[in-house]
Amino acid sequence: MKGKKEVGKYINERDPREFTDQFRVLDVNESIVDMAYDFIKKYSLLPNNAMILATCKFSRNQFACISR
């Protein structure tokens, strides 16, 4: 959807809550922040990517991301 620039079209045609209700917001705690800091130092990750990775590892969630 993103690559085809269809996200806005999808949201405009549907109730945004239908889309956003698919997501779950996880709490960030000090352990996650510490883990993210370690990832930044060890792997030279950007802070936002380190936070995502640390949150996934801490909560034991598995996510697949494709970045281009």
Secondary structure as GFF3:
##gff-version 3
##sequence-region A 1 68
A	DSSP	alpha_helix	7	13	.	.	.	ID=ss1
A	DSSP	alpha_helix	16	20	.	.	.	ID=ss2
A	DSSP	alpha_helix	30	43	.	.	.	ID=ss3
A	DSSP	alpha_helix	47	59	.	.	.	ID=ss4
###
